[in-house]
Structure formats: structure tokens, C-alpha cells
Amino acid sequence: MKNIAIIGCGAYMTSGYGCPGEWRCLKSASLGEGKFKEPGQVVSFIRCECPGRATASTLGMSLRLSEIKPDIIHLSSCLVNATPLCPYISAEELAKILENNTGIKVVLGTHDYH
């Protein structure tokens, strides 16, 4: 079972833009559905807060402080498929920054639930 870190769009989760919060990401991770290849354990869930500058450092801090390190990082489906798109950074750019800073593979998306 893989240890998973998920980064969600804080604006979507708190402002009601179609994401009711973490439950869909957590469900798909635990069942191995959507973008997850197998059931896994979520060991970290971080909200990307506008304008997103602190996301990489927040993830870095959680990696340093946690006793359980993630094997993979998923950017939530609401972050990847945001409409309107994030005006600050694309999901692909954020994934590249996180992979370069952590050395951990980043997957775009979590679930396919509507």
C-alpha cells in the first residue's frame, strides 16, 4: 500500500466551487479508484491557498515533520480541472516544482466522481 500526499485547491474547497471538500479524494485513494492505481493511505492533505506561493514550502515542512513519508503526491481533481483555471500557476507547473523540490512523483488528479 502506497503512502499518499494530496494537495487540494483551497478556493474550491472553502468557497463551494463544486468541491465539497476532501471526502471524494480520500474515498478514491482508499479504494484505489480514479487516478490511484491501487488502494493507498493518505498521510498528508494540504490545501493550496491563493496565490499558491507557500504550497511547495508547506509540503516540504510536512515531509520534514512527518514520520510517515509519501511515496506519491496527487494534485486533487478540483485543482487540476479548476474552472476558471487558477490565475497563478498551472497544475503542470506546480507538479514540476513539487517533483523538483521533493523528488517524489506527482500525479495530476485524484478522482473521476462528478
C-alpha positions as CSV (number, residue, x, y, z in Angstrom):
1,M,0.0,0.0,0.0
2,K,1.4,3.4,-1.0
3,N,1.5,6.4,1.3
4,I,-0.1,9.3,-0.5
5,A,0.0,13.1,-0.1
6,I,-2.8,15.1,-1.7
7,I,-2.8,18.8,-2.5
8,G,-6.2,20.3,-3.0
9,C,-7.4,23.7,-4.2
10,G,-8.3,25.7,-1.1
11,A,-10.5,28.1,-3.0
12,Y,-12.6,25.2,-4.4
13,M,-12.9,23.5,-1.0
14,T,-13.8,26.6,1.1
15,S,-15.8,28.6,-1.5
16,G,-18.1,25.9,-2.8
17,Y,-16.9,26.0,-6.4
18,G,-18.0,22.4,-6.9
19,C,-15.7,20.6,-4.4
20,P,-17.4,19.8,-1.2
21,G,-14.1,19.1,0.5
22,E,-11.7,16.2,0.9
23,W,-14.1,13.2,1.0
24,R,-14.0,12.4,-2.7
25,C,-10.2,12.5,-2.8
26,L,-10.0,10.4,0.4
27,K,-12.5,7.9,-0.9
28,S,-10.8,7.3,-4.2
29,A,-7.4,7.0,-2.5
30,S,-8.6,4.4,0.0
31,L,-10.4,2.4,-2.7
32,G,-7.8,2.7,-5.4
33,E,-10.2,4.4,-7.8
34,G,-9.8,7.2,-10.3
35,K,-6.1,8.2,-10.7
36,F,-5.0,5.9,-8.0
37,K,-3.6,2.6,-9.3
38,E,-4.2,0.7,-6.0
39,P,-5.7,1.4,-2.6
40,G,-3.5,3.7,-0.5
41,Q,-3.1,5.5,2.7
42,V,-3.4,9.3,2.8
43,V,-0.6,10.6,5.1
44,S,-0.8,14.2,4.2
45,F,-3.6,16.5,2.8
46,I,-2.5,20.1,2.0
47,R,-4.6,23.0,0.7
48,C,-3.1,25.1,-1.9
49,E,-4.0,28.7,-0.8
50,C,-4.1,31.6,-3.3
51,P,-1.7,32.6,-4.7
52,G,0.0,29.3,-4.1
53,R,3.5,30.6,-3.3
54,A,3.7,28.6,0.0
55,T,2.5,25.3,-1.3
56,A,5.9,23.8,-2.0
57,S,7.3,25.0,1.3
58,T,4.2,23.8,3.2
59,L,4.6,20.4,1.6
60,G,8.3,20.4,2.4
61,M,7.6,21.2,6.1
62,S,5.1,18.4,6.3
63,L,7.6,16.0,4.8
64,R,10.3,17.0,7.4
65,L,7.9,16.8,10.3
66,S,6.0,13.7,9.4
67,E,7.2,10.3,10.5
68,I,5.4,8.7,7.5
69,K,6.7,9.9,4.1
70,P,4.5,9.8,1.0
71,D,5.5,7.6,-1.9
72,I,3.5,9.7,-4.3
73,I,1.8,13.1,-4.5
74,H,-1.6,13.7,-6.1
75,L,-2.9,17.1,-7.1
76,S,-6.6,17.0,-6.5
77,S,-9.1,16.8,-9.3
78,C,-10.5,20.2,-8.3
79,L,-7.0,21.8,-8.5
80,V,-6.2,20.1,-11.9
81,N,-9.6,20.7,-13.5
82,A,-10.5,24.1,-12.0
83,T,-12.9,26.3,-14.0
84,P,-11.9,29.0,-14.2
85,L,-8.3,27.9,-14.3
86,C,-6.0,29.1,-11.5
87,P,-4.7,32.6,-12.4
88,Y,-1.4,32.0,-10.6
89,I,0.0,28.7,-11.7
90,S,-1.0,25.7,-13.9
91,A,-1.3,22.3,-12.4
92,E,1.6,21.1,-14.7
93,E,3.9,23.9,-13.5
94,L,3.0,23.2,-9.8
95,A,3.6,19.4,-10.4
96,K,7.0,20.2,-11.9
97,I,8.0,22.4,-9.0
98,L,6.9,19.8,-6.4
99,E,8.7,17.0,-8.2
100,N,11.9,19.0,-8.4
101,N,11.8,20.1,-4.7
102,T,10.8,16.7,-3.3
103,G,12.0,14.0,-5.7
104,I,8.5,12.5,-5.4
105,K,6.4,11.7,-8.4
106,V,3.3,14.0,-8.8
107,V,0.1,12.7,-10.4
108,L,-2.4,15.2,-11.9
109,G,-5.8,14.3,-10.4
110,T,-7.4,12.1,-7.8
111,H,-11.0,11.0,-8.7
112,D,-13.4,10.8,-11.6
113,Y,-16.5,11.4,-9.4
114,H,-19.0,14.1,-10.5
